[in-house]
Amino acid sequence: MSVPRKRSKRVIESLAQSRQSFIVAVLALQVILIIAFSGSLFYFLGKQVSSFMTAHTHIAWQPLTSSIERTIQIAGFVLLAVMSIGLSVIARMHHASVSQIGRILEKQVKQRVGEALASRHALILGLAKLADYRDSDTGAHLERISAYVELIAQHLSKDNTEITTTWIEQLKLASSLHDIGKVGVPDSVLLKPGKLTQEEREQMQLHTNIGADTLIAVRQKMGPDPLIDMSVQIALQHHERWDGDGYPMQLKADEIALPARIIALADFYDALTSKRVYKPACSHEQTRDMIYAESGKQFDPKIVEAFIACEREFDEIRTRMQPSETELKLVERHLKKRAA
């Protein structure tokens, strides 16, 4: 082999190694960023939940706040320990070739990203369950809402290219946070079976602002995030009406974010068709007729059309996920203990 050819080969090998080294550096940086983001998210949300529960919940719940805060933050530290394996792999493989490290690290990063996203989703659902636990439902409310909004969004996506599969998945998860602000509503108001007074109604309506403020605080700490952005819209606007007579800002028509308009109908349907300790469930047919009558008033007409188009699936979900009498009795017993 001639000298020029040998030099050319060495140059090519050098460039290849440089490229592989760059890939390794980028992948390692991704792992570090994922670890930092996840740890900060768990730590901050632990603080945020503790702060709001201390400020807004019934005094009997306040001894639990520090325990909840520690549980969330410990979960974050456990996640960090697991994710740090990705970095330790680099040290253990110092004798391996650069290309092997690149391939293995790429696999590790994909795995850790998946774990980080799964942990993030689990944390969001856990926070949502915290609010749901304070209500008088049996706990399947969030699962039903998620199923209902998916049906509506899938139908709307036929004529709206912005509603992608990713958008629908974000909506399903964000929908679980629509009532997160109820952690700040007193039990005496939240669990009252009869009609609320004007003062109690105003207290109840504050849950939209409390929920949005909590999520906005998360966004300020963590930076822009499509899921949190959508969750803020839903928490704040899901009690607005198409005709402008809702709360808290009296938005109307397209001023209301699409995710909030979808949740508004799904939440209304679930509230009426679900058995509660203090009320029987309305039939699917009764609720369907009420929703149809509110088209262009309380609800977006296009979303009502989507609901009518898939009402059979709504009824199937409602029937399948209704609480049993045993579950209702357990909830009733729990509520009596809280009221004592």
RODO-2510 file (C-alpha; in nm, 4 decimals, decimal comma):
residues 340
     n   res          X          Y          Z
     1     m     0,0000     0,0000     0,0000
     2     s     0,1352     0,3415    -0,0928
     3     v     0,2076     0,6091     0,1671
     4     p    -0,0748     0,8421     0,0454
     5     r    -0,3274     0,5580     0,0723
     6     k    -0,2105     0,4751     0,4262
     7     r    -0,2448     0,8383     0,5251
     8     s    -0,5935     0,8544     0,3706
     9     k    -0,6992     0,5479     0,5664
    10     r    -0,5692     0,6961     0,8936
    11     v    -0,7530     1,0228     0,8236
    12     i    -1,0793     0,8379     0,7552
    13     e    -1,0425     0,6287     1,0727
    14     s    -0,9653     0,9426     1,2724
    15     l    -1,2748     1,1184     1,1379
    16     a    -1,4908     0,8138     1,2123
    17     q    -1,3644     0,8002     1,5706
    18     s    -1,4249     1,1742     1,6115
    19     r    -1,7818     1,1317     1,4882
    20     q    -1,8395     0,8389     1,7225
    21     s    -1,6894     1,0329     2,0135
    22     f    -1,9256     1,3195     1,9382
    23     i    -2,2238     1,0813     1,9385
    24     v    -2,1149     0,9388     2,2746
    25     a    -2,0830     1,2891     2,4199
    26     v    -2,4297     1,3868     2,2959
    27     l    -2,5873     1,0684     2,4320
    28     a    -2,4175     1,1140     2,7690
    29     l    -2,5427     1,4718     2,7831
    30     q    -2,8967     1,3477     2,7109
    31     v    -2,8762     1,1061     3,0023
    32     i    -2,7544     1,3842     3,2336
    33     l    -3,0333     1,6193     3,1230
    34     i    -3,2991     1,3516     3,1701
    35     i    -3,1732     1,2810     3,5225
    36     a    -3,1638     1,6497     3,6134
    37     f    -3,5116     1,7164     3,4713
    38     s    -3,6754     1,4178     3,6390
    39     g    -3,5168     1,4856     3,9780
    40     s    -3,6197     1,8510     3,9712
    41     l    -3,9739     1,7600     3,8672
    42     f    -4,0253     1,5184     4,1563
    43     y    -3,8677     1,7558     4,4106
    44     f    -4,0683     2,0581     4,2990
    45     l    -4,4024     1,8777     4,2722
    46     g    -4,3526     1,7371     4,6192
    47     k    -4,3048     2,0914     4,7501
    48     q    -4,5984     2,2234     4,5469
    49     v    -4,8496     1,9615     4,6642
    50     s    -4,7389     2,0067     5,0253
    51     s    -4,7720     2,3853     5,0001
    52     f    -5,1217     2,3793     4,8542
    53     m    -5,2505     2,1135     5,0921
    54     t    -5,1154     2,3068     5,3909
    55     a    -5,2742     2,6303     5,2712
    56     h    -5,6067     2,5040     5,1463
    57     t    -5,7114     2,1656     5,2847
    58     h    -5,9024     2,0793     5,5956
    59     i    -5,6860     2,0905     5,9087
    60     a    -5,7328     1,7172     5,9611
    61     w    -5,5426     1,6518     5,6398
    62     q    -5,2477     1,8767     5,7161
    63     p    -5,0401     1,6204     5,9130
    64     l    -5,0309     1,4160     5,5914
    65     t    -4,8721     1,6900     5,3825
    66     s    -4,5119     1,6345     5,4888
    67     s    -4,5530     1,2602     5,4373
    68     i    -4,6908     1,3146     5,0874
    69     e    -4,4079     1,5567     5,0077
    70     r    -4,1437     1,3087     5,1241
    71     t    -4,3056     1,0215     4,9328
    72     i    -4,3021     1,2128     4,6046
    73     q    -3,9445     1,3313     4,6526
    74     i    -3,8174     0,9881     4,7577
    75     a    -3,9741     0,8476     4,4411
    76     g    -3,7680     1,1002     4,2492
    77     f    -3,4450     1,0005     4,4210
    78     v    -3,5151     0,6322     4,3519
    79     l    -3,5694     0,7195     3,9870
    80     l    -3,2352     0,9018     3,9788
    81     a    -3,0569     0,6002     4,1227
    82     v    -3,2028     0,3752     3,8555
    83     m    -3,1316     0,6187     3,5729
    84     s    -2,7704     0,6699     3,6817
    85     i    -2,6979     0,3189     3,5580
    86     g    -2,6817     0,4703     3,2108
    87     l    -2,3804     0,6786     3,3133
    88     s    -2,2088     0,3975     3,5011
    89     v    -2,2145     0,1933     3,1816
    90     i    -1,9696     0,4434     3,0301
    91     a    -1,7138     0,3831     3,3055
    92     r    -1,7448     0,0042     3,2902
    93     m    -1,6852    -0,0054     2,9170
    94     h    -1,3619     0,1943     2,8962
    95     h    -1,1928    -0,0954     2,7134
    96     a    -1,4696    -0,1280     2,4544
    97     s    -1,4497     0,0362     2,1167
    98     v    -1,6071     0,3773     2,0613
    99     s    -1,8616     0,2342     1,8186
   100     q    -1,9715    -0,0290     2,0725
   101     i    -2,0125     0,2379     2,3396
   102     g    -2,2197     0,4451     2,0994
   103     r    -2,4557     0,1582     2,0205
   104     i    -2,4950     0,0512     2,3821
   105     l    -2,5432     0,4067     2,5067
   106     e    -2,8053     0,4747     2,2422
   107     k    -2,9982     0,1725     2,3658
   108     q    -2,9530     0,2840     2,7278
   109     v    -3,0734     0,6370     2,6533
   110     k    -3,3861     0,5118     2,4778
   111     q    -3,4600     0,2867     2,7731
   112     r    -3,4028     0,5648     3,0295
   113     v    -3,6114     0,8135     2,8322
   114     g    -3,8959     0,5627     2,8318
   115     e    -3,8576     0,5082     3,2061
   116     a    -3,8480     0,8831     3,2719
   117     l    -4,1659     0,9413     3,0703
   118     a    -4,3410     0,6497     3,2406
   119     s    -4,2432     0,7850     3,5836
   120     r    -4,3605     1,1328     3,4854
   121     h    -4,6969     0,9966     3,3745
   122     a    -4,7299     0,7925     3,6937
   123     l    -4,6575     1,1009     3,9044
   124     i    -4,9183     1,3073     3,7193
   125     l    -5,1798     1,0357     3,7641
   126     g    -5,0864     1,0083     4,1319
   127     l    -5,1424     1,3808     4,1855
   128     a    -5,4728     1,3582     4,0001
   129     k    -5,5802     1,0674     4,2203
   130     l    -5,5025     1,2800     4,5250
   131     a    -5,7686     1,5292     4,4156
   132     d    -6,0065     1,2540     4,3057
   133     y    -5,9759     1,0882     4,6472
   134     r    -6,1149     1,4011     4,8120
   135     d    -6,4293     1,3874     4,5995
   136     s    -6,7230     1,1539     4,6539
   137     d    -6,6565     0,9327     4,3523
   138     t    -6,5246     0,5769     4,3762
   139     g    -6,2066     0,6566     4,1854
   140     a    -6,2995     0,5412     3,8332
   141     h    -6,3948     0,8976     3,7373
   142     l    -6,0523     0,9737     3,5884
   143     e    -6,0471     0,6526     3,3862
   144     r    -6,3924     0,7217     3,2425
   145     i    -6,3035     1,0823     3,1547
   146     s    -5,9878     0,9650     2,9775
   147     a    -6,1865     0,7140     2,7725
   148     y    -6,4570     0,9699     2,6840
   149     v    -6,2161     1,2411     2,5682
   150     e    -6,0290     0,9899     2,3538
   151     l    -6,3516     0,9009     2,1712
   152     i    -6,4398     1,2658     2,1064
   153     a    -6,0877     1,3613     1,9979
   154     q    -6,0595     1,0672     1,7591
   155     h    -6,3836     1,1718     1,5897
   156     l    -6,2758     1,5380     1,5684
   157     s    -5,9382     1,4374     1,4220
   158     k    -6,1081     1,3365     1,0972
   159     d    -6,1551     1,7069     1,0134
   160     n    -5,8710     1,8580     1,2176
   161     t    -5,5116     1,7785     1,1226
   162     e    -5,3813     1,9370     1,4453
   163     i    -5,5372     1,6541     1,6467
   164     t    -5,2660     1,3912     1,6125
   165     t    -5,2128     1,0657     1,7986
   166     t    -4,9616     1,2437     2,0239
   167     w    -5,2111     1,5248     2,0909
   168     i    -5,4783     1,2733     2,1904
   169     e    -5,2398     1,0931     2,4272
   170     q    -5,1519     1,4258     2,5897
   171     l    -5,5228     1,5076     2,6212
   172     k    -5,5948     1,1765     2,7928
   173     l    -5,3225     1,2400     3,0506
   174     a    -5,3952     1,6121     3,0938
   175     s    -5,7656     1,5365     3,1446
   176     s    -5,6794     1,3613     3,4708
   177     l    -5,5687     1,6977     3,6158
   178     h    -5,8881     1,8891     3,5363
   179     d    -6,0016     1,8919     3,9011
   180     i    -5,6589     1,9043     4,0695
   181     g    -5,7628     2,2355     4,2271
   182     k    -6,0202     2,0569     4,4437
   183     v    -5,7422     1,9858     4,6939
   184     g    -5,7971     2,3486     4,7972
   185     v    -6,1748     2,3236     4,8517
   186     p    -6,2956     2,2559     5,2098
   187     d    -6,4637     1,9203     5,2752
   188     s    -6,7731     2,1001     5,4027
   189     v    -6,8238     2,2398     5,0529
   190     l    -6,6797     1,9624     4,8396
   191     l    -6,8849     1,6849     5,0010
   192     k    -7,2074     1,8732     5,0679
   193     p    -7,4943     1,6640     4,9250
   194     g    -7,7455     1,9488     4,9053
   195     k    -7,7543     2,2784     4,7203
   196     l    -7,4603     2,5102     4,7829
   197     t    -7,5048     2,8615     4,9171
   198     q    -7,3718     3,1531     4,7125
   199     e    -7,0615     3,1713     4,9327
   200     e    -7,0044     2,7952     4,9040
   201     r    -7,0513     2,8116     4,5273
   202     e    -6,7835     3,0789     4,5044
   203     q    -6,5498     2,8625     4,7125
   204     m    -6,6141     2,5654     4,4835
   205     q    -6,5502     2,7706     4,1711
   206     l    -6,2051     2,8632     4,3007
   207     h    -6,0854     2,5118     4,2196
   208     t    -6,0281     2,6180     3,8579
   209     n    -5,7886     2,8948     3,9627
   210     i    -5,6179     2,6820     4,2281
   211     g    -5,5559     2,4036     3,9779
   212     a    -5,4258     2,6388     3,7091
   213     d    -5,2016     2,8255     3,9556
   214     t    -5,0480     2,4978     4,0724
   215     l    -4,9693     2,3862     3,7190
   216     i    -4,8429     2,7305     3,6148
   217     a    -4,5993     2,7190     3,9076
   218     v    -4,4748     2,3831     3,7797
   219     r    -4,4318     2,5275     3,4299
   220     q    -4,2371     2,8266     3,5614
   221     k    -3,9891     2,5957     3,7317
   222     m    -3,9603     2,3357     3,4567
   223     g    -3,9917     2,5494     3,1440
   224     p    -4,2242     2,5053     2,8438
   225     d    -4,3951     2,1687     2,8214
   226     p    -4,6888     2,0842     2,5877
   227     l    -4,8501     1,8517     2,8416
   228     i    -4,8377     2,1064     3,1247
   229     d    -4,9588     2,3815     2,8887
   230     m    -5,2621     2,1718     2,7949
   231     s    -5,3239     2,0815     3,1607
   232     v    -5,3296     2,4511     3,2559
   233     q    -5,5878     2,5237     2,9852
   234     i    -5,8075     2,2382     3,1012
   235     a    -5,7836     2,3125     3,4746
   236     l    -5,8664     2,6805     3,4239
   237     q    -6,1273     2,6650     3,1472
   238     h    -6,3233     2,3386     3,1768
   239     h    -6,6190     2,5204     3,3396
   240     e    -6,6404     2,7889     3,0714
   241     r    -6,9466     2,7774     2,8448
   242     w    -6,9758     2,8136     2,4693
   243     d    -7,2220     3,1039     2,5191
   244     g    -6,9901     3,2901     2,7602
   245     d    -7,1865     3,2287     3,0810
   246     g    -6,9286     3,0027     3,2451
   247     y    -6,6456     3,0706     3,4897
   248     p    -6,3904     3,1913     3,5861
   249     m    -6,3297     3,4254     3,2886
   250     q    -6,6598     3,4116     3,0957
   251     l    -6,4811     3,3047     2,7782
   252     k    -6,7004     3,2140     2,4834
   253     a    -6,6851     3,0015     2,1689
   254     d    -6,3335     2,9581     2,0270
   255     e    -6,1840     3,1718     2,3053
   256     i    -6,2061     2,8517     2,5097
   257     a    -5,9196     2,6125     2,4383
   258     l    -6,0265     2,3007     2,2474
   259     p    -5,9034     2,0573     2,5178
   260     a    -6,1155     2,2400     2,7777
   261     r    -6,4224     2,2280     2,5502
   262     i    -6,3818     1,8529     2,5104
   263     i    -6,3381     1,7988     2,8856
   264     a    -6,6454     2,0141     2,9592
   265     l    -6,8759     1,7744     2,7760
   266     a    -6,7050     1,4576     2,8981
   267     d    -6,7130     1,5770     3,2609
   268     f    -7,0808     1,6762     3,2327
   269     y    -7,1733     1,3359     3,0916
   270     d    -6,9821     1,1517     3,3625
   271     a    -7,1221     1,3647     3,6458
   272     l    -7,4801     1,2915     3,5411
   273     t    -7,4483     0,9236     3,4511
   274     s    -7,2397     0,8160     3,7518
   275     k    -7,3784     0,6780     4,0745
   276     r    -7,2808     0,8779     4,3783
   277     v    -7,3401     0,8279     4,7478
   278     y    -7,5916     1,1137     4,7511
   279     k    -7,7611     1,0647     4,4103
   280     p    -7,8632     0,7963     4,1608
   281     a    -7,7271     0,7964     3,8078
   282     c    -7,9169     0,9509     3,5176
   283     s    -7,9717     0,7263     3,2187
   284     h    -7,7598     0,7574     2,9083
   285     e    -8,0652     0,8671     2,7103
   286     q    -8,1571     1,1439     2,9565
   287     t    -7,8027     1,2776     2,9596
   288     r    -7,7693     1,2571     2,5814
   289     d    -8,0862     1,4626     2,5372
   290     m    -7,9640     1,7266     2,7851
   291     i    -7,6297     1,7542     2,6057
   292     y    -7,8027     1,7862     2,2685
   293     a    -8,0278     2,0612     2,4088
   294     e    -7,7184     2,2517     2,5285
   295     s    -7,5485     2,2495     2,1876
   296     g    -7,4441     2,6079     2,1121
   297     k    -7,5233     2,7081     2,4706
   298     q    -7,3097     2,5201     2,7202
   299     f    -7,1228     2,3092     2,4655
   300     d    -6,9386     2,3524     2,1360
   301     p    -7,1805     2,2288     1,8620
   302     k    -6,9022     2,0364     1,6844
   303     i    -6,8136     1,8529     2,0045
   304     v    -7,1810     1,7692     2,0593
   305     e    -7,1894     1,6267     1,7056
   306     a    -6,8825     1,4167     1,7852
   307     f    -7,0483     1,2921     2,1043
   308     i    -7,3688     1,1952     1,9217
   309     a    -7,1630     1,0106     1,6601
   310     c    -6,9995     0,7904     1,9242
   311     e    -7,2707     0,7838     2,1910
   312     r    -7,2963     0,4046     2,1775
   313     e    -6,9310     0,3775     2,2854
   314     f    -6,9980     0,6313     2,5631
   315     d    -7,2808     0,4152     2,6934
   316     e    -7,0651     0,1017     2,6807
   317     i    -6,7889     0,2699     2,8828
   318     r    -7,0416     0,4058     3,1318
   319     t    -7,1975     0,0626     3,1827
   320     r    -6,8655    -0,1185     3,2130
   321     m    -6,7064     0,1255     3,4584
   322     q    -6,9957     0,2006     3,6938
   323     p    -6,9166     0,1453     4,0640
   324     s    -7,0727    -0,1532     4,2369
   325     e    -7,2966    -0,1242     4,5407
   326     t    -7,0100    -0,2536     4,7541
   327     e    -6,7811     0,0232     4,6265
   328     l    -7,0460     0,2866     4,6962
   329     k    -7,0877     0,1604     5,0530
   330     l    -6,7118     0,1801     5,1087
   331     v    -6,7087     0,5387     4,9817
   332     e    -7,0050     0,6275     5,2030
   333     r    -6,8261     0,4831     5,5071
   334     h    -6,5119     0,6792     5,4209
   335     l    -6,7054     1,0054     5,3827
   336     k    -6,8769     0,9579     5,7181
   337     k    -6,5375     0,9183     5,8865
   338     r    -6,4145     1,2397     5,7239
   339     a    -6,7253     1,4266     5,8322
   340     a    -6,6929     1,3074     6,1927
***
